[in-house]
Amino acid sequence: MLELKNMGDQYGTWDEVFNGSDLYPDLTNFMTQNVTTGQSYKFRVKAKYKNGFTSYSDESQLVWACTAPSFIEPPIKTAVSKSSISL
């Protein structure tokens, strides 16, 4: 089970973002989309085993939600001389 806490939330509650222990027992990584760009979060996990669940892990370090940079057009050469190139 994976939970996150929005560190900008005044109440600081833990929200479950994934509980796939029955469907994906060997899963070792997960990417959540339940975040807001520019906000910071902490995560914690617990594992399921035959007698129930373990205790939660320690909280992760602070993680910032960011967006991937958009596509950047390659530069276009506009002029060339012996000592410079204009883009």
N, C-alpha and C positions, 0 to 999 in steps of 0.2 A: 504494500500500500504506500502510495506517495502522497504527501500533503505539502501545501505551500501556505505561507503567510505573507500577505502584502504588508510590508513594513511602513507604508504610508497610511495604512488603515488605522484609525485611532483606537479601534477595539482589538486589533492584532489577533484575529481568530485564525485558526488553522482550517483550511479547506481541502477536502480530498480531491485530487486531480486524476488519480488512477488507482484502481483496485482490480487488477487482473490476475491475482495469484492463482485462481483456479484455471483460467484460460491460458496463461503464459507463465508456468512455474519456473522457467529458466531465463526469464527476461532479466537482462542486466543493465539496460538503459532505456530511457523514455524521453520523448520531447513533448512538452505540453504547449498548448496554444491558449491556455487560460491565463494569460498575462497581458498587461497593458504597457505599451512602449513608454519608457521614461520612469517606470515605477521600479522599486527595489523589492526583492523577495528573499525569503529563506525557505529552505526545504528540509523535510525530514522523512524518513522511511521506517517501515517495520515489515518484517517478513512473516509469512505464514508457514507453519510446519504442522506435523500431524496432531499436535495437542493444542493448537490455537495459534496465536500471534506472539511474536517477540515484543519486547518494549520498543518504543520509538528510539531511533538513533539520535545522536546529538544534532542540533540544528546545523545546517550548512553555513558557510560564510555568506555574506551578503551578495546577491546576484542581481544585476541590473538587466531589465528587459530592453533590448535594442532592436532596431530593424536592420536588415542587411542593406548595405548601400545599393542604390539603384544602378542600373547599367550606365556606364560612362562611355560616351563616344570616344573613339581614339582620336588623337590630334590629327589635324590636316595641315600638311606643309603648304605654306602660301608663298614663301620666297626663300631662295638660297643664295648665299654669297660665299666668298672664300673663307670668311671668318664667322659666319652665323647662319642660322636657320630660323625663319619665322614660322610660327604655328598659328 
